[in-house]
């Protein structure tokens, strides 16, 4: 039986997915095994990714590095890895 905590009942699918990814990452850090099939594969929302990447780029240009790091972490929690190139471009992959 699975009980959904009261504060989680109104979360969007994306929020639930992001939180579950954080839990999986924490489990890996602790050396716990996780079942990859515990979550269904999610489609990539390219528009959402590119919007966050643009916000991160703007924050970095304005030397708001902490905000840029938060945006990178948000993408990473969704399973997106950012690669900053020496020429200033940023690419992503899953």
VEXFIDO-180013 format. One record per atom (N, C-alpha, C, O): atom name; residue number from 1; x, y, z; residue in one letter. Coordinates in Angstrom, 1 decimal, m for minus. Layout:
<pts>
(CA; NUM; (X; Y; Z); a)
...
</pts>
This chain:
<pts>
(N; 1; (0.8; m1.2; 0.0); x)
(CA; 1; (0.0; 0.0; 0.0); x)
(C; 1; (0.9; 1.2; 0.0); x)
(O; 1; (1.9; 1.3; 0.7); x)
(N; 2; (0.5; 2.2; m0.8); x)
(CA; 2; (1.2; 3.5; m0.9); x)
(C; 2; (0.4; 4.6; m0.4); x)
(O; 2; (m0.7; 4.8; m1.0); x)
(N; 3; (0.8; 5.4; 0.5); x)
(CA; 3; (0.1; 6.5; 1.0); x)
(C; 3; (0.7; 7.8; 0.6); x)
(O; 3; (1.9; 8.0; 0.8); x)
(N; 4; (0.0; 8.6; m0.1); x)
(CA; 4; (0.5; 9.9; m0.5); x)
(C; 4; (0.4; 10.9; 0.6); x)
(O; 4; (m0.7; 11.2; 1.1); x)
(N; 5; (1.5; 11.5; 1.0); x)
(CA; 5; (1.5; 12.5; 2.1); x)
(C; 5; (0.6; 13.7; 1.7); x)
(O; 5; (0.4; 14.0; 0.5); x)
(N; 6; (m0.1; 14.3; 2.7); x)
(CA; 6; (m1.0; 15.3; 2.5); x)
(C; 6; (m0.5; 16.5; 1.6); x)
(O; 6; (m1.2; 16.9; 0.7); x)
(N; 7; (0.7; 16.9; 1.9); x)
(CA; 7; (1.3; 18.0; 1.1); x)
(C; 7; (1.6; 17.7; m0.3); x)
(O; 7; (1.9; 18.6; m1.1); x)
(N; 8; (1.6; 16.4; m0.7); x)
(CA; 8; (2.0; 16.0; m2.1); x)
(C; 8; (0.7; 15.8; m3.0); x)
(O; 8; (0.9; 15.5; m4.2); x)
(N; 9; (m0.4; 15.8; m2.4); x)
(CA; 9; (m1.6; 15.5; m3.2); x)
(C; 9; (m1.9; 16.5; m4.3); x)
(O; 9; (m2.5; 16.2; m5.3); x)
(N; 10; (m1.5; 17.8; m4.2); x)
(CA; 10; (m1.8; 18.8; m5.2); x)
(C; 10; (m0.6; 19.1; m6.1); x)
(O; 10; (m0.6; 20.1; m6.8); x)
(N; 11; (0.4; 18.2; m6.1); x)
(CA; 11; (1.6; 18.4; m6.9); x)
(C; 11; (1.3; 18.0; m8.4); x)
(O; 11; (0.5; 17.1; m8.6); x)
(N; 12; (1.9; 18.8; m9.3); x)
(CA; 12; (1.7; 18.4; m10.7); x)
(C; 12; (2.5; 17.2; m11.0); x)
(O; 12; (3.4; 16.8; m10.2); x)
(N; 13; (2.3; 16.5; m12.2); x)
(CA; 13; (3.1; 15.4; m12.6); x)
(C; 13; (4.6; 15.7; m12.6); x)
(O; 13; (5.4; 14.9; m12.2); x)
(N; 14; (4.9; 16.9; m13.1); x)
(CA; 14; (6.3; 17.3; m13.2); x)
(C; 14; (6.9; 17.4; m11.9); x)
(O; 14; (8.0; 17.0; m11.7); x)
(N; 15; (6.2; 18.0; m10.9); x)
(CA; 15; (6.7; 18.2; m9.6); x)
(C; 15; (7.0; 16.8; m8.9); x)
(O; 15; (8.0; 16.6; m8.2); x)
(N; 16; (6.0; 15.9; m9.1); x)
(CA; 16; (6.2; 14.5; m8.5); x)
(C; 16; (7.4; 13.9; m9.2); x)
(O; 16; (8.2; 13.2; m8.5); x)
(N; 17; (7.5; 14.0; m10.5); x)
(CA; 17; (8.7; 13.4; m11.2); x)
(C; 17; (10.0; 14.0; m10.7); x)
(O; 17; (10.9; 13.2; m10.4); x)
(N; 18; (10.1; 15.3; m10.6); x)
(CA; 18; (11.3; 15.9; m10.1); x)
(C; 18; (11.7; 15.5; m8.7); x)
(O; 18; (12.8; 15.2; m8.4); x)
(N; 19; (10.7; 15.4; m7.8); x)
(CA; 19; (10.9; 15.0; m6.5); x)
(C; 19; (11.4; 13.5; m6.4); x)
(O; 19; (12.2; 13.2; m5.6); x)
(N; 20; (10.8; 12.7; m7.2); x)
(CA; 20; (11.2; 11.3; m7.3); x)
(C; 20; (12.6; 11.2; m7.8); x)
(O; 20; (13.3; 10.3; m7.3); x)
(N; 21; (13.0; 12.0; m8.8); x)
(CA; 21; (14.3; 11.9; m9.3); x)
(C; 21; (15.3; 12.3; m8.2); x)
(O; 21; (16.4; 11.7; m8.1); x)
(N; 22; (15.0; 13.3; m7.4); x)
(CA; 22; (15.8; 13.7; m6.3); x)
(C; 22; (16.0; 12.6; m5.3); x)
(O; 22; (17.1; 12.3; m4.8); x)
(N; 23; (14.9; 11.9; m5.0); x)
(CA; 23; (15.0; 10.7; m4.1); x)
(C; 23; (15.9; 9.6; m4.7); x)
(O; 23; (16.7; 9.0; m3.9); x)
(N; 24; (15.8; 9.4; m6.0); x)
(CA; 24; (16.6; 8.4; m6.6); x)
(C; 24; (18.1; 8.8; m6.5); x)
(O; 24; (19.0; 8.0; m6.2); x)
(N; 25; (18.4; 10.1; m6.7); x)
(CA; 25; (19.8; 10.5; m6.7); x)
(C; 25; (20.3; 10.4; m5.2); x)
(O; 25; (21.4; 10.0; m5.0); x)
(N; 26; (19.5; 10.8; m4.3); x)
(CA; 26; (19.9; 10.6; m2.9); x)
(C; 26; (20.2; 9.2; m2.5); x)
(O; 26; (21.1; 8.9; m1.8); x)
(N; 27; (19.3; 8.3; m3.0); x)
(CA; 27; (19.5; 6.8; m2.8); x)
(C; 27; (20.9; 6.4; m3.3); x)
(O; 27; (21.6; 5.6; m2.7); x)
(N; 28; (21.2; 6.9; m4.5); x)
(CA; 28; (22.5; 6.5; m5.1); x)
(C; 28; (23.6; 7.0; m4.3); x)
(O; 28; (24.6; 6.3; m4.1); x)
(N; 29; (23.5; 8.2; m3.8); x)
(CA; 29; (24.6; 8.8; m3.0); x)
(C; 29; (24.8; 8.0; m1.7); x)
(O; 29; (25.9; 7.8; m1.2); x)
(N; 30; (23.7; 7.5; m1.2); x)
(CA; 30; (23.8; 6.6; 0.1); x)
(C; 30; (24.1; 5.2; m0.2); x)
(O; 30; (24.3; 4.4; 0.7); x)
(N; 31; (24.3; 4.9; m1.5); x)
(CA; 31; (24.7; 3.5; m1.9); x)
(C; 31; (23.6; 2.5; m1.9); x)
(O; 31; (23.8; 1.3; m1.9); x)
(N; 32; (22.4; 3.0; m2.0); x)
(CA; 32; (21.2; 2.1; m2.0); x)
(C; 32; (20.9; 1.8; m3.5); x)
(O; 32; (21.1; 2.6; m4.4); x)
(N; 33; (20.4; 0.6; m3.7); x)
(CA; 33; (20.0; 0.2; m5.0); x)
(C; 33; (18.6; 0.7; m5.3); x)
(O; 33; (17.7; 0.7; m4.4); x)
(N; 34; (18.3; 1.1; m6.5); x)
(CA; 34; (17.0; 1.6; m6.9); x)
(C; 34; (16.6; 0.8; m8.1); x)
(O; 34; (17.4; 0.3; m8.9); x)
(N; 35; (15.3; 0.7; m8.3); x)
(CA; 35; (14.7; 0.0; m9.5); x)
(C; 35; (14.5; 1.1; m10.6); x)
(O; 35; (13.7; 2.0; m10.4); x)
(N; 36; (15.2; 0.9; m11.7); x)
(CA; 36; (15.1; 1.9; m12.8); x)
(C; 36; (13.6; 1.9; m13.3); x)
(O; 36; (13.2; 2.9; m13.8); x)
(N; 37; (12.9; 0.8; m13.2); x)
(CA; 37; (11.6; 0.7; m13.8); x)
(C; 37; (10.6; 1.3; m12.8); x)
(O; 37; (9.4; 1.2; m13.1); x)
(N; 38; (11.0; 1.8; m11.7); x)
(CA; 38; (10.0; 2.3; m10.7); x)
(C; 38; (9.3; 3.5; m11.3); x)
(O; 38; (8.1; 3.8; m10.9); x)
(N; 39; (9.9; 4.2; m12.2); x)
(CA; 39; (9.2; 5.4; m12.8); x)
(C; 39; (9.1; 5.1; m14.3); x)
(O; 39; (10.1; 4.7; m14.9); x)
(N; 40; (8.0; 5.5; m14.9); x)
(CA; 40; (7.9; 5.3; m16.4); x)
(C; 40; (8.8; 6.4; m17.1); x)
(O; 40; (9.0; 7.4; m16.5); x)
(N; 41; (9.2; 6.0; m18.3); x)
(CA; 41; (10.0; 7.0; m19.0); x)
(C; 41; (9.2; 8.2; m19.3); x)
(O; 41; (8.0; 8.1; m19.7); x)
(N; 42; (9.8; 9.4; m19.2); x)
(CA; 42; (9.1; 10.6; m19.5); x)
(C; 42; (9.5; 11.2; m20.8); x)
(O; 42; (10.7; 11.1; m21.2); x)
(N; 43; (8.6; 11.9; m21.5); x)
(CA; 43; (9.0; 12.6; m22.7); x)
(C; 43; (9.8; 13.8; m22.3); x)
(O; 43; (9.6; 14.4; m21.2); x)
(N; 44; (10.6; 14.2; m23.2); x)
(CA; 44; (11.4; 15.4; m22.9); x)
(C; 44; (10.7; 16.7; m23.4); x)
(O; 44; (10.2; 16.7; m24.5); x)
(N; 45; (10.5; 17.6; m22.5); x)
(CA; 45; (9.9; 18.9; m22.9); x)
(C; 45; (11.0; 19.9; m23.3); x)
(O; 45; (11.5; 20.6; m22.4); x)
(N; 46; (11.3; 19.9; m24.5); x)
(CA; 46; (12.4; 20.6; m25.1); x)
(C; 46; (12.2; 22.1; m24.8); x)
(O; 46; (13.1; 22.8; m24.5); x)
(N; 47; (11.0; 22.6; m24.9); x)
(CA; 47; (10.7; 24.0; m24.7); x)
(C; 47; (11.0; 24.4; m23.3); x)
(O; 47; (11.6; 25.5; m23.0); x)
(N; 48; (10.6; 23.6; m22.3); x)
(CA; 48; (10.9; 23.8; m20.9); x)
(C; 48; (12.4; 23.8; m20.6); x)
(O; 48; (12.9; 24.7; m19.9); x)
(N; 49; (13.1; 22.9; m21.2); x)
(CA; 49; (14.5; 22.8; m21.0); x)
(C; 49; (15.2; 24.0; m21.6); x)
(O; 49; (16.1; 24.7; m20.9); x)
(N; 50; (14.9; 24.4; m22.8); x)
(CA; 50; (15.5; 25.6; m23.4); x)
(C; 50; (15.1; 26.9; m22.7); x)
(O; 50; (16.0; 27.8; m22.7); x)
(N; 51; (13.9; 27.0; m22.2); x)
(CA; 51; (13.6; 28.2; m21.4); x)
(C; 51; (14.4; 28.3; m20.2); x)
(O; 51; (14.9; 29.4; m19.9); x)
(N; 52; (14.6; 27.2; m19.4); x)
(CA; 52; (15.5; 27.2; m18.3); x)
(C; 52; (16.9; 27.5; m18.6); x)
(O; 52; (17.6; 28.2; m17.9); x)
(N; 53; (17.4; 26.9; m19.7); x)
(CA; 53; (18.8; 27.2; m20.2); x)
(C; 53; (18.9; 28.7; m20.5); x)
(O; 53; (20.0; 29.3; m20.2); x)
(N; 54; (17.9; 29.3; m21.1); x)
(CA; 54; (18.0; 30.7; m21.5); x)
(C; 54; (18.0; 31.6; m20.2); x)
(O; 54; (18.8; 32.5; m20.1); x)
(N; 55; (17.2; 31.2; m19.2); x)
(CA; 55; (17.2; 31.9; m17.9); x)
(C; 55; (18.5; 31.8; m17.2); x)
(O; 55; (19.0; 32.7; m16.7); x)
(N; 56; (19.1; 30.6; m17.3); x)
(CA; 56; (20.4; 30.4; m16.7); x)
(C; 56; (21.5; 31.2; m17.4); x)
(O; 56; (22.4; 31.8; m16.8); x)
(N; 57; (21.4; 31.2; m18.7); x)
(CA; 57; (22.4; 32.0; m19.5); x)
(C; 57; (22.3; 33.5; m19.1); x)
(O; 57; (23.3; 34.2; m18.9); x)
(N; 58; (21.1; 34.0; m19.0); x)
(CA; 58; (20.9; 35.4; m18.6); x)
(C; 58; (21.4; 35.7; m17.2); x)
(O; 58; (22.1; 36.7; m17.0); x)
(N; 59; (21.1; 34.8; m16.3); x)
(CA; 59; (21.6; 34.9; m14.9); x)
(C; 59; (23.1; 35.0; m14.9); x)
(O; 59; (23.7; 35.7; m14.1); x)
(N; 60; (23.8; 34.1; m15.6); x)
(CA; 60; (25.2; 34.1; m15.6); x)
(C; 60; (25.8; 35.3; m16.3); x)
(O; 60; (26.8; 35.8; m15.8); x)
(N; 61; (25.2; 35.8; m17.3); x)
(CA; 61; (25.7; 37.1; m17.9); x)
(C; 61; (25.6; 38.2; m16.9); x)
(O; 61; (26.4; 39.1; m16.9); x)
(N; 62; (24.6; 38.2; m16.1); x)
(CA; 62; (24.4; 39.2; m15.1); x)
(C; 62; (25.1; 38.9; m13.8); x)
(O; 62; (24.8; 39.6; m12.7); x)
(N; 63; (25.9; 37.9; m13.8); x)
(CA; 63; (26.8; 37.5; m12.6); x)
(C; 63; (25.9; 37.1; m11.4); x)
(O; 63; (26.3; 37.3; m10.3); x)
(N; 64; (24.7; 36.5; m11.7); x)
(CA; 64; (23.9; 36.0; m10.7); x)
(C; 64; (24.1; 34.4; m10.7); x)
(O; 64; (23.3; 33.7; m11.1); x)
(N; 65; (25.3; 34.1; m10.2); x)
(CA; 65; (25.8; 32.7; m10.4); x)
(C; 65; (25.0; 31.7; m9.5); x)
(O; 65; (24.7; 30.6; m9.9); x)
(N; 66; (24.5; 32.2; m8.3); x)
(CA; 66; (23.7; 31.3; m7.5); x)
(C; 66; (22.4; 30.9; m8.2); x)
(O; 66; (22.0; 29.7; m8.1); x)
(N; 67; (21.8; 31.9; m8.8); x)
(CA; 67; (20.6; 31.6; m9.6); x)
(C; 67; (20.8; 30.6; m10.7); x)
(O; 67; (20.0; 29.7; m11.0); x)
(N; 68; (21.9; 30.9; m11.4); x)
(CA; 68; (22.3; 30.0; m12.5); x)
(C; 68; (22.5; 28.5; m12.0); x)
(O; 68; (22.1; 27.6; m12.7); x)
(N; 69; (23.2; 28.4; m10.8); x)
(CA; 69; (23.4; 27.1; m10.3); x)
(C; 69; (22.0; 26.4; m9.9); x)
(O; 69; (21.9; 25.2; m10.1); x)
(N; 70; (21.1; 27.2; m9.4); x)
(CA; 70; (19.8; 26.6; m9.0); x)
(C; 70; (19.1; 26.1; m10.3); x)
(O; 70; (18.4; 25.0; m10.3); x)
(N; 71; (19.2; 26.8; m11.4); x)
(CA; 71; (18.5; 26.4; m12.6); x)
(C; 71; (19.2; 25.1; m13.2); x)
(O; 71; (18.5; 24.2; m13.7); x)
(N; 72; (20.5; 25.1; m13.1); x)
(CA; 72; (21.2; 23.9; m13.5); x)
(C; 72; (20.8; 22.7; m12.7); x)
(O; 72; (20.5; 21.6; m13.2); x)
(N; 73; (20.7; 22.9; m11.3); x)
(CA; 73; (20.2; 21.8; m10.4); x)
(C; 73; (18.8; 21.4; m10.7); x)
(O; 73; (18.5; 20.2; m10.6); x)
(N; 74; (18.0; 22.3; m11.1); x)
(CA; 74; (16.6; 22.0; m11.4); x)
(C; 74; (16.5; 21.1; m12.7); x)
(O; 74; (15.8; 20.1; m12.7); x)
(N; 75; (17.4; 21.4; m13.7); x)
(CA; 75; (17.4; 20.6; m14.9); x)
(C; 75; (18.0; 19.2; m14.5); x)
(O; 75; (17.6; 18.2; m15.0); x)
(N; 76; (19.1; 19.2; m13.7); x)
(CA; 76; (19.7; 18.0; m13.3); x)
(C; 76; (18.7; 17.0; m12.6); x)
(O; 76; (18.8; 15.8; m12.8); x)
(N; 77; (17.9; 17.6; m11.7); x)
(CA; 77; (16.9; 16.8; m11.0); x)
(C; 77; (15.9; 16.2; m12.0); x)
(O; 77; (15.3; 15.1; m11.7); x)
(N; 78; (15.7; 16.8; m13.2); x)
(CA; 78; (14.8; 16.2; m14.2); x)
(C; 78; (15.6; 15.3; m15.1); x)
(O; 78; (15.0; 14.8; m16.1); x)
(N; 79; (16.8; 15.0; m14.8); x)
(CA; 79; (17.6; 14.1; m15.6); x)
(C; 79; (18.3; 14.7; m16.8); x)
(O; 79; (18.7; 14.0; m17.7); x)
(N; 80; (18.4; 16.0; m16.8); x)
(CA; 80; (19.0; 16.7; m17.9); x)
(C; 80; (20.4; 17.2; m17.5); x)
(O; 80; (20.6; 17.9; m16.5); x)
(N; 81; (21.4; 16.8; m18.3); x)
(CA; 81; (22.8; 17.3; m18.0); x)
(C; 81; (23.2; 18.4; m18.9); x)
(O; 81; (23.0; 18.3; m20.1); x)
(N; 82; (23.7; 19.5; m18.4); x)
(CA; 82; (24.2; 20.6; m19.2); x)
(C; 82; (25.7; 20.5; m19.4); x)
(O; 82; (26.4; 20.1; m18.5); x)
(N; 83; (26.1; 20.8; m20.6); x)
(CA; 83; (27.5; 20.9; m20.9); x)
(C; 83; (27.9; 22.2; m21.4); x)
(O; 83; (27.4; 22.7; m22.5); x)
(N; 84; (28.7; 23.0; m20.6); x)
(CA; 84; (29.1; 24.3; m21.0); x)
(C; 84; (30.4; 24.2; m21.8); x)
(O; 84; (31.4; 23.6; m21.4); x)
(N; 85; (30.4; 24.7; m23.0); x)
(CA; 85; (31.5; 24.6; m24.0); x)
(C; 85; (32.4; 25.8; m23.8); x)
(O; 85; (32.0; 26.9; m23.3); x)
(N; 86; (33.7; 25.7; m24.2); x)
(CA; 86; (34.6; 26.8; m24.0); x)
(C; 86; (34.2; 28.0; m24.9); x)
(O; 86; (34.5; 29.1; m24.5); x)
(N; 87; (33.4; 27.8; m26.0); x)
(CA; 87; (33.0; 28.9; m26.8); x)
(C; 87; (31.8; 29.6; m26.2); x)
(O; 87; (31.3; 30.5; m26.9); x)
(N; 88; (31.3; 29.2; m25.0); x)
(CA; 88; (30.2; 29.9; m24.4); x)
(C; 88; (28.9; 29.3; m24.6); x)
(O; 88; (27.9; 29.7; m24.0); x)
(N; 89; (28.8; 28.3; m25.5); x)
(CA; 89; (27.5; 27.6; m25.8); x)
(C; 89; (27.3; 26.5; m24.8); x)
(O; 89; (28.2; 26.0; m24.2); x)
(N; 90; (26.0; 26.3; m24.5); x)
(CA; 90; (25.7; 25.2; m23.6); x)
(C; 90; (24.8; 24.2; m24.3); x)
(O; 90; (23.8; 24.6; m25.0); x)
(N; 91; (25.1; 22.9; m24.2); x)
(CA; 91; (24.3; 21.9; m24.8); x)
(C; 91; (23.8; 21.0; m23.7); x)
(O; 91; (24.3; 21.0; m22.6); x)
(N; 92; (22.8; 20.2; m24.0); x)
(CA; 92; (22.2; 19.4; m23.0); x)
(C; 92; (22.0; 18.0; m23.6); x)
(O; 92; (21.9; 17.8; m24.8); x)
(N; 93; (21.9; 17.0; m22.6); x)
(CA; 93; (21.5; 15.7; m23.0); x)
(C; 93; (20.9; 15.0; m21.8); x)
(O; 93; (21.0; 15.5; m20.7); x)
(N; 94; (20.2; 13.9; m22.1); x)
(CA; 94; (19.6; 13.1; m21.0); x)
(C; 94; (20.5; 12.0; m20.5); x)
(O; 94; (20.2; 11.2; m19.6); x)
</pts>
